[in-house]
Amino acid sequence: MRLLRVCARGLATFGILLLVILALSACVEPEAIEVVPATATPSVPQPTDLPRATPTPPPEAVDFPLAAPGGTATEHTAYKTCVECHASESMIKDSIAAEEGAASGQEGQAWASELPSEAAWELVYLNDPEFLETMHGRYGCITCHGGTADTLLKEVAHTGLIREPSTAGLCGECHADEVSTAENNLHASLAGYRTVLFTRSGSANTDLLETMLGNHCEPCHTATCGQCHVSRPAGLGGGLVAGHLFRDTDAINITCAGCHGSRVEDDYKGQSASGQSDVHWSQAKMQCTDCHVAPDFHGTEEEHVHRYDGRLDPTCEALGCHPDVAEDDGIEQHGDSHLKKLSCQVCHSAAYKNCYGCHVGVDDGVPGFTLESAQLAFKIGRNPIQGRYRPWKYVPVRHVPVARDSFSDYGENLLPNFDALPTWKYATPHTIQRITPQNESCNACHGNADVFLTAGDVAPEELNANRRVIVEEIPAPVE
């Protein structure tokens, strides 16, 4: 009995303690439970010290031409016959010899005399068949140039051949930005030629003049992507420069000078009769691309109707070369509003080439032209295109090779509005000098009729056309 009483007292004590514990727990509010969605990302505790990041290696410079991407097929079975012939010196020579030089190419212009002479076979010689492994080569010959595959018969292989593939149809697939402005590219559209030609003509002569443009102007005065990046311009006879490898900027003396050599390059490098080169060449050896950038070659977003349409570009100030030129810069000739009235070239251009009397014709079915002798001269005229971007009163002017009967072989009186435009036109010579005959002193220009375009300098039949350009009153001498 005693044992039972001890157990009963123990149980009673335990019950009392349990009731106390339950009472105390009821006074404490339990922590709320947050429901986590099934799609939630669990939170992962972060270590106090993060491991050091592995440095990203700097990108390596990319050499052109790029190789074709991995996995791209470079075995062009259908094009093997194209390569088999054009990569063989002997086969090309034999083909040309069989045609008695018919494929010898066009004769280069006079300004190309400094270029290494190229035999006809070299112009179409694929001297590096590894071109087919490059980004451009992966497309194969026929994709761009057409023609017929799987034959070594030249006449059959060249059926449907495209010598100058379409810019928009091919290049635009990868070079969309450059091609997007192609329609406004004066190098390709001849818009400048058409602007002046049809201003001097009339709608009745449009068909005849379009035929003339196709025969005499477009073959040499238009440029394709390939003529700047892989081949020579048409004026130099065409032909590959370095196998078929594409270059971002090809040799300036082949590309730019190939078309602009007879006047601009001769003046710039002192190869004309004056023998005096532009200071940008003689002192700094600046290339064309140092001033003329991509929009000058590929076209711009804005439509231009001639080369001096739109903003002034390039400019000496914008390139950072002469940012401090101002009326108060301490140079006497910059004061007295000279910078507002005169373009920079008025004071800093030396004599440059002027061209006269181009006449076109067709001899035995072959289009050709004759050009009167060029003359070196420097003339200041009134600005014929004075406006917002070219506000000066006086600018250098040069004579352009046009005459009333330039196209008479195609019909009579094709330029009935000849006087609508001057034959002495706004010019930007590439004969820049710091000191010139007209800026040696104030009166080297003021009172000096020799440096101004006067009526006596203009042919009688062109006086009316140049009435806006001729300087009738020479600035008076100064004390």
C-alpha positions in Angstrom: 0.0 0.0 0.0 2.8 2.3 0.9 4.3 1.8 -2.6 1.0 2.7 -4.3 0.7 5.9 -2.3 4.3 6.9 -3.4 3.4 6.3 -7.1 0.2 8.2 -6.8 2.0 11.2 -5.3 4.6 11.0 -8.2 2.0 11.0 -10.9 0.1 13.9 -9.3 3.3 15.9 -9.2 4.1 15.1 -12.9 0.5 16.2 -13.9 0.9 19.5 -12.1 4.2 20.2 -13.9 2.6 19.3 -17.2 -0.3 21.7 -16.6 2.2 24.5 -15.7 4.2 23.9 -18.9 1.1 24.0 -21.1 -0.2 27.1 -19.5 3.2 28.9 -20.1 3.3 27.8 -23.8 -0.1 29.2 -24.4 1.2 32.7 -23.6 3.8 32.6 -26.5 2.6 33.4 -30.1 3.9 30.8 -32.6 6.0 32.0 -35.6 4.0 32.4 -38.8 4.7 29.8 -41.5 5.4 31.2 -45.0 4.0 29.2 -47.8 6.6 28.8 -50.6 5.3 28.2 -54.2 6.3 25.0 -55.8 8.1 26.8 -58.6 10.2 29.0 -56.3 14.0 28.8 -56.4 15.3 27.8 -53.0 17.6 30.3 -51.4 21.1 29.1 -51.2 23.3 30.5 -48.4 26.4 32.4 -49.8 29.8 31.9 -48.4 31.4 34.8 -46.6 34.5 34.9 -48.9 33.6 34.4 -52.6 36.1 32.5 -54.7 38.2 34.7 -57.0 36.8 35.0 -60.5 38.8 33.5 -63.4 39.9 36.4 -65.6 38.4 36.5 -69.2 41.2 36.5 -71.8 41.3 39.6 -74.0 40.0 39.0 -77.5 42.6 38.3 -80.1 43.0 40.5 -83.2 41.3 39.1 -86.3 43.2 38.8 -89.5 41.4 39.0 -92.8 40.4 37.2 -94.8 38.4 35.2 -92.3 38.3 31.5 -92.6 34.9 29.8 -93.3 33.0 28.8 -90.2 33.5 25.3 -88.9 31.2 22.8 -90.5 30.8 24.9 -93.7 31.5 22.8 -96.7 34.4 24.0 -98.8 34.4 21.2 -101.4 32.7 22.9 -104.3 32.4 20.0 -106.7 30.5 22.0 -109.3 33.1 24.8 -109.3 36.2 22.6 -109.6 36.3 23.2 -113.3 36.3 27.0 -112.8 39.3 26.7 -110.4 41.0 24.1 -112.5 41.4 26.6 -115.3 41.8 29.9 -113.4 44.3 28.4 -111.0 46.5 27.1 -113.8 48.9 29.6 -115.4 49.5 27.4 -118.4 45.8 26.9 -119.2 44.9 30.6 -118.9 47.9 31.5 -121.2 46.9 28.9 -123.8 43.3 30.1 -123.7 44.3 33.7 -124.3 46.8 32.8 -127.0 44.2 30.8 -128.8 42.0 33.9 -129.1 44.9 35.9 -130.3 44.9 38.3 -127.4 41.1 39.0 -127.5 41.1 38.7 -123.7 44.1 41.0 -123.2 41.9 43.5 -121.3 41.3 47.1 -121.9 44.2 49.5 -122.1 45.0 51.3 -118.9 44.7 55.1 -118.7 47.8 57.4 -118.9 47.9 57.9 -115.2 48.3 54.2 -114.6 51.8 54.2 -116.1 53.4 54.0 -112.7 51.6 50.8 -111.9 53.3 47.4 -112.6 52.2 46.1 -116.0 50.0 43.0 -115.7 49.8 40.4 -118.4 46.3 39.5 -119.5 46.5 36.1 -117.9 47.5 37.5 -114.5 44.3 39.6 -114.4 42.1 36.4 -114.1 44.7 34.2 -112.3 43.6 32.6 -109.1 47.1 32.4 -107.7 45.9 31.2 -104.3 43.4 28.4 -104.5 43.1 28.6 -100.7 40.7 31.5 -101.3 38.0 28.8 -101.4 38.6 28.2 -97.7 37.9 31.8 -96.8 34.6 33.4 -95.9 33.9 34.7 -99.4 35.3 31.6 -101.1 32.8 29.2 -99.4 30.1 30.5 -101.7 32.0 29.2 -104.8 32.4 30.8 -108.2 29.0 30.3 -109.8 27.0 31.6 -106.8 28.3 35.1 -107.5 29.5 35.0 -111.1 27.1 32.7 -112.8 28.3 30.7 -115.7 28.2 26.9 -116.3 29.9 24.3 -114.2 31.5 21.0 -115.0 33.0 22.0 -118.4 36.5 23.1 -119.5 35.1 24.6 -122.7 35.5 28.3 -122.2 32.6 29.3 -124.3 30.3 27.0 -122.5 31.7 27.7 -119.0 31.3 31.5 -119.6 27.7 31.3 -120.7 25.7 33.6 -118.5 28.9 34.9 -116.8 28.5 38.0 -114.6 31.7 39.9 -114.6 30.6 42.4 -111.9 28.1 40.7 -109.5 25.2 42.8 -108.2 26.0 44.7 -105.0 22.5 44.5 -103.5 21.9 40.9 -104.5 25.1 39.5 -103.0 27.1 41.8 -100.7 24.0 42.9 -98.9 23.5 39.5 -97.3 26.5 40.1 -95.0 27.2 43.8 -95.4 23.7 45.3 -95.0 24.8 48.6 -93.5 27.2 49.4 -96.4 24.7 48.3 -99.1 21.8 50.1 -97.5 23.0 53.4 -98.9 24.1 52.1 -102.3 21.2 53.8 -104.1 22.6 57.2 -102.9 26.2 56.3 -103.8 27.4 58.7 -106.5 30.2 56.2 -107.3 27.6 53.8 -108.5 24.6 55.8 -109.6 26.1 58.5 -111.8 23.5 60.8 -110.3 25.9 63.8 -110.5 26.4 63.2 -114.2 22.7 63.0 -114.9 22.0 66.1 -112.8 24.2 68.3 -114.9 23.5 66.6 -118.2 19.8 66.7 -118.1 19.8 70.2 -116.7 21.6 71.3 -119.9 19.4 69.1 -122.1 15.6 68.4 -122.2 13.2 65.5 -121.8 13.0 65.0 -125.6 16.7 63.9 -125.6 16.6 61.6 -122.6 16.7 58.3 -124.5 19.6 59.4 -126.7 21.6 60.7 -123.7 20.9 57.5 -121.7 22.3 55.5 -124.6 25.4 57.8 -124.6 25.8 57.4 -120.9 25.7 53.6 -121.2 28.3 53.6 -123.9 30.8 56.2 -122.7 30.2 57.0 -119.0 29.0 54.0 -117.0 31.7 51.6 -118.1 34.5 53.7 -116.5 32.7 56.2 -114.2 30.8 53.8 -112.0 32.3 51.6 -109.4 31.1 48.3 -107.8 32.1 46.8 -104.5 34.5 44.5 -106.2 36.4 47.2 -108.0 37.5 48.6 -104.6 37.9 45.5 -102.6 39.1 42.7 -104.9 39.8 44.0 -108.4 41.1 46.9 -110.4 38.7 49.7 -111.6 37.5 49.4 -115.1 39.6 52.4 -116.1 42.7 50.3 -115.4 41.4 47.4 -117.4 39.9 45.5 -114.5 41.5 42.2 -113.2 42.2 40.7 -109.9 44.7 42.5 -107.5 45.7 39.6 -105.2 44.2 36.5 -106.5 40.6 36.7 -105.4 41.3 37.8 -101.8 39.1 40.6 -100.5 40.7 43.5 -98.8 39.1 46.1 -96.5 41.1 48.9 -98.2 43.1 48.1 -101.2 46.1 50.0 -102.5 45.2 53.6 -102.9 47.2 53.9 -106.1 45.0 51.2 -107.7 41.6 51.9 -106.3 41.2 55.7 -105.8 43.8 56.7 -108.3 42.5 54.2 -110.8 39.5 56.6 -111.3 40.7 59.9 -109.9 44.3 59.7 -111.1 44.3 61.9 -114.2 43.5 65.0 -112.3 43.3 64.6 -108.5 46.3 62.3 -108.0 48.5 64.2 -110.5 47.7 67.5 -108.6 48.0 65.9 -105.2 51.3 64.2 -105.7 52.9 66.8 -107.9 52.9 64.6 -111.0 51.5 67.4 -113.2 53.5 70.0 -115.1 53.8 72.2 -112.0 55.8 69.5 -110.1 54.5 70.9 -106.8 52.6 68.5 -104.6 50.0 69.2 -102.0 51.5 69.7 -98.5 49.3 67.0 -97.1 51.2 64.6 -99.3 54.7 66.1 -99.3 54.7 66.8 -95.6 52.4 64.2 -94.1 52.0 61.5 -96.7 48.3 61.5 -96.1 46.3 58.9 -98.1 42.9 59.5 -99.6 41.2 57.6 -96.7 42.7 59.9 -94.1 40.2 62.5 -95.1 37.6 60.6 -97.1 35.8 58.1 -95.0 33.3 55.2 -95.7 30.2 57.4 -96.4 32.2 59.0 -99.2 32.6 55.6 -100.9 29.4 53.7 -99.9 26.9 56.6 -100.1 25.0 58.3 -97.3 21.5 58.1 -95.9 20.6 61.4 -97.6 20.1 61.5 -101.4 22.6 63.7 -103.2 22.2 64.9 -106.7 25.9 65.9 -107.2 29.2 65.8 -105.3 28.7 69.2 -103.7 25.2 68.6 -102.5 24.6 68.6 -98.8 27.0 69.3 -95.9 30.6 70.2 -96.4 32.6 67.0 -96.0 35.4 66.5 -95.3 36.4 69.7 -93.5 39.7 70.9 -92.1 38.2 71.6 -88.7 36.1 68.5 -88.3 39.1 66.2 -88.7 40.9 68.1 -85.9 43.7 69.3 -88.1 43.1 73.0 -88.0 40.7 73.6 -85.1 42.1 77.0 -84.1 41.6 78.9 -87.4 39.6 82.1 -86.6 39.5 85.7 -87.4 41.4 86.6 -84.2 44.1 84.0 -84.4 46.8 86.5 -85.2 47.1 85.7 -89.0 46.5 89.0 -90.9 44.8 87.4 -93.9 42.3 85.6 -91.6 40.9 88.9 -90.4 38.7 91.5 -92.1 36.0 88.9 -92.7 38.2 87.0 -95.1 37.1 83.6 -93.5 33.5 84.5 -94.1 33.9 85.7 -97.7 36.6 83.2 -99.0 36.8 79.5 -98.9 40.1 78.1 -97.5 41.2 77.0 -100.9 41.0 80.5 -102.3 44.2 81.4 -100.4 45.8 78.0 -100.1 45.4 76.4 -103.5 48.2 76.4 -106.1 47.6 75.9 -109.8 45.5 72.9 -110.7 44.4 71.0 -113.9 41.5 72.3 -116.0 40.0 70.1 -118.7 38.3 71.2 -121.9 36.2 69.9 -124.8 35.4 66.2 -124.4 33.7 64.8 -127.5 32.3 61.2 -127.6 31.9 59.0 -130.7 31.6 55.4 -131.9 34.3 54.1 -134.3 33.6 50.7 -135.9 31.2 50.0 -133.1 33.7 50.8 -130.3 32.8 53.8 -128.1 35.6 56.3 -127.6 36.3 59.9 -126.8 38.7 62.8 -127.6 39.7 65.4 -125.0 41.4 68.7 -125.6 44.6 69.4 -123.8 44.4 70.2 -120.1 45.8 73.4 -118.8 47.2 74.3 -115.4 45.7 77.4 -113.9 44.4 79.0 -110.8 41.2 81.1 -110.9 39.0 82.7 -108.3 35.4 83.1 -109.3 32.1 83.9 -107.7 30.6 81.0 -105.8 28.0 79.4 -108.2 26.5 77.2 -105.5 26.5 79.7 -102.6 24.2 78.5 -99.8 24.0 77.3 -96.2 26.9 74.9 -96.3 29.1 76.8 -98.7 28.4 80.5 -97.9 31.5 82.1 -99.3 31.4 84.8 -102.0 34.6 83.7 -103.7 35.8 80.1 -104.4 38.3 78.5 -106.8 36.7 77.5 -110.0 37.9 75.0 -112.6 36.8 74.3 -116.2 35.1 71.0 -116.8 35.3 69.1 -120.1 32.0 69.8 -121.7 31.1 71.7 -124.9 27.8 72.4 -126.7 28.6 69.7 -129.3 30.1 67.1 -126.9 27.5 64.5 -127.9 26.7 65.5 -131.4 27.4 62.0 -132.7 24.2 61.0 -131.1 22.1 63.8 -132.5 21.9 67.5 -133.2 21.3 70.1 -130.4 21.3 67.6 -127.6 22.2 70.3 -125.1 19.7 73.1 -125.9 19.9 74.5 -122.3 23.7 74.5 -122.3 23.8 77.9 -120.6 21.8 76.7 -117.6 25.0 75.7 -115.8 28.5 77.2 -115.9 31.5 75.5 -117.5 33.7 77.0 -114.8 32.5 75.3 -111.7 33.0 75.2 -107.9 36.3 73.4 -107.1 38.2 71.9 -104.2 41.7 71.6 -105.5 44.2 69.0 -104.1 47.1 71.4 -104.5 47.1 72.9 -101.0 50.1 75.1 -99.9 50.6 77.3 -96.8 52.1 80.1 -98.9 50.8 80.6 -102.4 51.3 83.3 -105.1 47.9 84.9 -104.2 48.5 85.0 -100.4 52.1 86.2 -100.2 50.8 89.8 -99.6 47.5 91.6 -99.6 48.0 93.0 -103.1 49.0 89.7 -104.5 45.3 89.1 -104.5 43.7 92.6 -104.2 43.9 94.4 -107.5 45.5 91.4 -109.3 43.2 90.5 -112.2 45.4 87.5 -113.1 44.1 85.4 -110.2 40.4 86.1 -110.8 38.1 84.7 -113.5 37.3 87.6 -115.8 35.4 87.7 -119.1 38.7 87.6 -120.9 39.4 84.1 -119.5 36.1 82.7 -120.8 35.5 81.5 -124.3 33.0 83.8 -126.1 30.5 80.9 -126.7 30.5 80.2 -122.9 30.1 83.8 -121.6 26.4 83.5 -121.0 26.8 80.2 -119.2 29.4 81.6 -116.8 27.7 85.0 -116.0 27.2 83.9 -112.4 30.8 83.0 -111.9 32.8 85.7 -113.7 34.2 88.4 -111.4 33.3 91.7 -112.9 34.8 93.9 -110.3 38.3 93.0 -109.0 38.8 93.9 -105.3 40.7 97.1 -105.1 44.4 97.2 -103.9 44.9 98.0 -100.3 47.4 100.2 -98.5 
